[in-house]
Amino acid sequence: EVIKYIINISGKYLTYKKEPDRSIDILDEVSSMVFSKVDNIQLKNNKLRKKLNKIKNIKQSLIINNKFDEALSYRIKEKIIESKINKNYLKKVNNNNPRIIKENDVNELISKKLNITLNSCKVIKNVLGVQKKALKAEYVNMSNEIDLIINNMKDIFICNKKIDKPISYLISTDNNKEINNIFKKIGEIFFNNNLIKINLSEYKDDQSISKMVGALPGYIGFNNKNNTFEILKEKPVSIVFFENYDQTCNTIKNFIKSIIEKGFFIDSNGYKISFMTSLIVVLSKECNKQLIGFNNTININEQDINNLVSKIININKKVYV
């Protein structure tokens, strides 16, 4: 069961690596982590040794002051603790049961590798519930909306939850600054500041696609691994923020549409760059339903800005657009 779990979780968060190497690497690392953990018997003995040292010091002080009767009582306590330590040691030596790797151990390892809180459904709900309070404190008038947006994001952080399509938003607004601030705060609290911000006004010609997918074979820059989304290999749980969508060329628009529909692309070096565990936000001053292939669009002006999250979520709870 744990092997299957490792295969599933590595397929969700480490998509740029290929099987069987990625699962074998995770199994090897989690085995080392579990083996290196100090077991309960060792912890008990450490506490007993500290207590034993205190008793020995008191006994020694009593002997120096010629209080032999009291010293004898401490000698008896000393022998009792030494006996407990020896029993614990023998119990550890005679325990031939192998250390068992559990799903929680795998979750812990992946969380450390990605520097993001990942866990089971129950634990994630509790963790997000705590973190949610910080966001509510910042936007006190948006309590219900914050509850909804966090519930929609929770699948990203639940290790064994399969995601069929990236969470994506298409937002039409003249107030980019406020939108930036809201999602920046979400990134700070939930995504460990993993925010990829792309100004699409810098991608106006068809050749600029190479900045995103990497240079093609035979062109300068091939194998440099310096495309825009290279960071998603190491930080797959991120916010990908596209600004000025209406100012880019059709090639880039089709590329973004493909990312939202498929959830990934293959870069020029043949590596799979996945967006399944990312939050995709596209900003445009002019948008309609045919603009990019979204099922719904959102039009926001400055008077509507305080209701932003509510408008995003209430459109459709299953298709996050």
C-alpha positions as CSV (number, residue, x, y, z in Angstrom):
1,E,0.0,0.0,0.0
2,V,2.8,2.4,0.9
3,I,4.5,1.7,-2.5
4,K,1.3,2.6,-4.3
5,Y,1.0,5.7,-2.2
6,I,4.6,6.8,-3.0
7,I,3.9,6.2,-6.8
8,N,0.7,8.4,-6.6
9,I,2.2,11.2,-4.5
10,S,5.4,11.4,-6.6
11,G,3.3,11.5,-9.8
12,K,1.3,14.5,-8.3
13,Y,4.2,16.6,-7.1
14,L,7.4,15.5,-8.9
15,T,6.1,15.2,-12.5
16,Y,9.3,16.4,-14.1
17,K,11.0,13.2,-13.0
18,K,10.3,9.9,-14.7
19,E,9.3,6.5,-13.3
20,P,10.6,4.3,-11.8
21,D,13.4,6.7,-10.7
22,R,11.3,9.3,-8.9
23,S,9.4,6.6,-6.8
24,I,12.6,4.8,-6.0
25,D,14.3,8.1,-4.9
26,I,11.3,8.9,-2.6
27,L,11.3,5.3,-1.1
28,D,15.1,5.6,-0.5
29,E,14.8,9.0,1.2
30,V,11.8,8.2,3.4
31,S,13.5,4.9,4.5
32,S,16.6,6.8,5.6
33,M,14.4,9.4,7.4
34,V,12.4,6.8,9.3
35,F,15.5,4.8,10.2
36,S,17.3,7.9,11.6
37,K,14.4,8.9,13.9
38,V,15.1,8.4,17.6
39,D,12.7,5.7,18.8
40,N,10.6,5.9,22.0
41,I,12.8,3.6,24.0
42,Q,15.8,5.8,23.4
43,L,13.9,8.9,24.5
44,K,12.8,7.1,27.7
45,N,16.4,6.1,28.5
46,N,17.6,9.7,27.9
47,K,15.1,11.0,30.4
48,L,16.1,8.2,32.9
49,R,19.8,9.0,32.5
50,K,19.2,12.7,33.4
51,K,17.2,11.7,36.5
52,L,20.0,9.2,37.4
53,N,22.7,11.8,37.2
54,K,20.7,14.1,39.6
55,I,20.3,11.3,42.1
56,K,24.1,10.4,41.9
57,N,25.0,14.1,42.6
58,I,22.7,14.2,45.6
59,K,24.0,10.9,46.9
60,Q,27.6,12.1,46.5
61,S,26.8,15.3,48.4
62,L,25.3,13.4,51.3
63,I,28.3,11.1,51.6
64,I,30.6,14.1,51.8
65,N,28.5,15.5,54.6
66,N,28.5,12.1,56.4
67,K,24.8,11.5,56.0
68,F,25.1,7.9,55.2
69,D,21.6,6.8,55.9
70,E,20.1,9.3,53.5
71,A,22.8,8.4,51.0
72,L,21.7,4.8,51.2
73,S,18.1,5.7,50.3
74,Y,19.4,7.5,47.2
75,R,21.6,4.5,46.3
76,I,18.5,2.3,46.3
77,K,16.8,4.8,43.9
78,E,19.9,4.8,41.8
79,K,19.8,1.0,41.4
80,I,16.1,1.1,40.5
81,I,16.6,3.6,37.7
82,E,19.7,1.7,36.4
83,S,17.6,-1.5,36.3
84,K,14.9,0.3,34.2
85,I,17.6,1.6,31.8
86,N,19.0,-1.9,31.3
87,K,15.5,-3.4,30.8
88,N,14.7,-0.8,28.1
89,Y,18.1,-1.5,26.4
90,L,17.4,-5.3,26.3
91,K,13.9,-4.7,25.0
92,K,15.4,-2.6,22.2
93,V,18.0,-5.2,21.3
94,N,15.5,-8.1,21.3
95,N,13.0,-6.2,19.2
96,N,13.5,-7.6,15.8
97,N,10.4,-6.0,14.2
98,P,11.4,-3.9,11.2
99,R,10.6,-0.2,11.2
100,I,7.4,0.3,9.1
101,I,7.1,3.2,6.7
102,K,3.7,4.9,6.9
103,E,1.8,7.3,4.7
104,N,2.5,10.1,7.2
105,D,6.2,9.6,6.8
106,V,5.9,10.0,3.0
107,N,3.8,13.2,3.5
108,E,6.5,14.5,5.9
109,L,9.3,13.9,3.4
110,I,7.4,15.5,0.4
111,S,6.5,18.5,2.6
112,K,10.2,19.0,3.5
113,K,11.3,18.7,-0.1
114,L,8.7,21.3,-1.3
115,N,8.8,23.4,1.8
116,I,5.0,23.4,1.8
117,T,2.5,21.9,4.3
118,L,1.1,18.7,2.7
119,N,-0.8,16.0,4.6
120,S,-4.0,13.9,4.8
121,C,-7.4,15.5,4.3
122,K,-8.2,15.7,8.0
123,V,-4.8,17.3,8.9
124,I,-4.9,19.8,6.0
125,K,-8.4,21.0,7.0
126,N,-7.0,21.8,10.4
127,V,-3.9,23.5,9.2
128,L,-5.7,25.6,6.6
129,G,-8.3,26.5,9.3
130,V,-5.5,28.0,11.4
131,Q,-3.8,29.8,8.5
132,K,-7.2,31.1,7.3
133,K,-7.4,33.3,10.4
134,A,-4.4,35.3,9.3
135,L,-6.1,36.1,6.0
136,K,-9.4,36.9,7.6
137,A,-7.6,39.4,9.9
138,E,-6.4,41.2,6.8
139,Y,-9.7,41.3,5.0
140,V,-12.2,41.5,7.8
141,N,-15.2,42.1,5.5
142,M,-14.6,39.0,3.4
143,S,-14.9,36.2,5.9
144,N,-17.3,34.0,4.0
145,E,-15.5,34.5,0.7
146,I,-12.2,33.5,2.2
147,D,-13.7,30.3,3.5
148,L,-14.9,29.4,0.0
149,I,-11.6,30.1,-1.8
150,I,-9.6,28.1,0.8
151,N,-11.9,25.2,0.4
152,N,-11.4,25.2,-3.3
153,M,-7.6,25.2,-2.9
154,K,-7.4,22.4,-0.3
155,D,-7.0,19.6,-2.9
156,I,-3.6,21.0,-3.8
157,F,-2.3,20.3,-0.3
158,I,-4.0,17.0,0.3
159,C,-1.3,14.4,-0.8
160,N,-3.6,11.6,-1.9
161,K,-6.2,13.8,-3.7
162,K,-6.1,13.5,-7.4
163,I,-6.5,16.8,-9.4
164,D,-8.0,16.6,-12.9
165,K,-7.7,20.2,-13.9
166,P,-5.6,23.2,-12.5
167,I,-7.5,25.8,-10.5
168,S,-7.6,28.9,-12.8
169,Y,-9.1,32.4,-12.8
170,L,-9.7,34.8,-15.6
171,I,-10.2,38.3,-14.2
172,S,-11.1,41.5,-16.0
173,T,-10.3,44.6,-14.1
174,D,-8.7,48.0,-14.3
175,N,-7.4,47.8,-10.7
176,N,-4.4,45.4,-11.1
177,K,-2.8,46.6,-8.0
178,E,-5.5,45.5,-5.6
179,I,-5.8,42.1,-7.4
180,N,-2.0,41.7,-7.0
181,N,-2.2,42.5,-3.3
182,I,-4.9,39.9,-2.6
183,F,-3.2,37.0,-4.4
184,K,0.2,38.1,-3.0
185,K,-1.3,37.7,0.5
186,I,-2.8,34.3,-0.4
187,G,0.7,33.3,-1.7
188,E,2.4,34.4,1.5
189,I,0.0,32.4,3.8
190,F,-0.6,29.3,1.8
191,F,2.1,28.9,-0.9
192,N,5.2,29.9,1.0
193,N,5.7,33.0,-1.3
194,N,6.0,30.8,-4.4
195,L,4.7,33.3,-6.9
196,I,5.6,33.3,-10.6
197,K,4.6,36.7,-12.0
198,I,4.6,37.1,-15.8
199,N,3.9,40.4,-17.6
200,L,2.5,39.2,-21.0
201,S,3.1,42.7,-22.6
202,E,6.7,41.5,-22.9
203,Y,5.5,38.5,-25.0
204,K,4.1,40.3,-28.1
205,D,5.7,38.2,-30.9
206,D,5.5,34.5,-31.7
207,Q,9.2,34.0,-31.1
208,S,8.7,34.9,-27.4
209,I,7.2,31.5,-26.8
210,S,10.8,30.2,-26.4
211,K,11.1,32.2,-23.2
212,M,8.4,30.0,-21.7
213,V,9.2,26.6,-23.1
214,G,12.9,27.1,-23.7
215,A,14.9,27.4,-26.9
216,L,14.4,24.8,-29.6
217,P,17.3,22.4,-30.6
218,G,19.8,24.2,-32.8
219,Y,19.0,27.6,-31.4
220,I,21.1,29.6,-28.9
221,G,20.1,28.8,-25.4
222,F,19.1,25.2,-25.9
223,N,19.9,23.1,-22.8
224,N,20.3,26.2,-20.7
225,K,17.2,25.3,-18.7
226,N,16.3,28.9,-18.2
227,N,12.6,28.9,-19.3
228,T,10.1,30.9,-17.3
229,F,8.5,27.9,-15.6
230,E,11.7,26.0,-14.7
231,I,11.1,26.9,-11.1
232,L,7.9,24.8,-11.1
233,K,10.1,21.6,-11.1
234,E,11.3,22.4,-7.6
235,K,8.3,24.4,-6.5
236,P,5.2,22.8,-8.1
237,V,2.9,24.3,-5.5
238,S,2.9,27.9,-6.7
239,I,0.7,30.8,-7.9
240,V,1.2,31.5,-11.6
241,F,0.2,35.1,-12.3
242,F,-0.3,36.2,-15.9
243,E,-0.8,40.0,-16.3
244,N,-1.9,42.0,-19.4
245,Y,-3.3,39.0,-21.3
246,D,-4.9,41.2,-23.9
247,Q,-1.5,42.6,-24.9
248,T,0.1,39.3,-25.9
249,C,0.2,37.4,-29.2
250,N,-2.1,34.5,-30.3
251,T,0.7,32.0,-29.9
252,I,1.1,32.8,-26.2
253,K,-2.7,32.9,-25.7
254,N,-3.0,29.4,-27.2
255,F,-0.2,28.2,-25.1
256,I,-1.9,29.5,-21.9
257,K,-5.2,27.9,-23.0
258,S,-3.3,24.6,-23.5
259,I,-1.9,24.8,-20.0
260,I,-5.4,25.3,-18.5
261,E,-6.9,22.5,-20.5
262,K,-4.2,19.9,-20.1
263,G,-2.5,21.1,-16.9
264,F,1.0,20.7,-18.2
265,F,3.4,21.2,-21.2
266,I,6.6,19.6,-22.4
267,D,9.6,21.9,-22.5
268,S,12.3,22.0,-25.2
269,N,14.4,19.5,-23.2
270,G,11.6,17.0,-23.0
271,Y,10.7,17.5,-19.3
272,K,7.1,17.7,-18.2
273,I,6.2,20.9,-16.5
274,S,3.0,20.4,-14.5
275,F,0.5,23.1,-13.3
276,M,-1.9,20.6,-11.6
277,T,-0.8,21.8,-8.1
278,S,-0.6,25.5,-9.1
279,L,-3.1,28.3,-8.9
280,I,-3.3,30.0,-12.3
281,V,-4.5,33.7,-12.4
282,V,-4.9,35.5,-15.7
283,L,-5.6,39.3,-15.7
284,S,-7.0,41.1,-18.7
285,K,-8.7,44.5,-19.2
286,E,-10.9,43.1,-22.0
287,C,-12.1,39.5,-21.9
288,N,-15.0,37.4,-23.0
289,K,-16.0,33.7,-23.0
290,Q,-14.3,33.1,-26.4
291,L,-11.1,34.9,-25.4
292,I,-9.2,31.9,-24.0
293,G,-11.5,28.9,-23.6
294,F,-12.6,29.6,-20.0
295,N,-16.2,28.5,-19.2
296,N,-16.8,31.8,-17.4
297,T,-15.3,35.2,-17.1
298,I,-15.3,37.9,-14.4
299,N,-15.6,41.6,-15.0
300,I,-14.5,43.8,-12.1
301,N,-14.3,47.5,-11.6
302,E,-12.9,49.5,-8.7
303,Q,-16.3,49.6,-7.0
304,D,-16.5,45.8,-7.1
305,I,-13.0,45.1,-5.8
306,N,-14.0,44.3,-2.2
307,N,-16.3,41.5,-3.6
308,L,-13.5,40.0,-5.7
309,V,-13.2,36.6,-4.1
310,S,-16.9,36.2,-3.7
311,K,-17.4,36.8,-7.4
312,I,-14.7,34.4,-8.4
313,I,-16.0,31.6,-6.3
314,N,-19.7,31.9,-6.8
315,I,-19.4,31.5,-10.6
316,N,-18.9,27.7,-10.4
317,K,-17.6,25.7,-7.4
318,K,-16.3,22.9,-9.6
319,V,-14.8,24.7,-12.6
320,Y,-12.6,27.2,-10.9
321,V,-12.7,29.9,-13.5
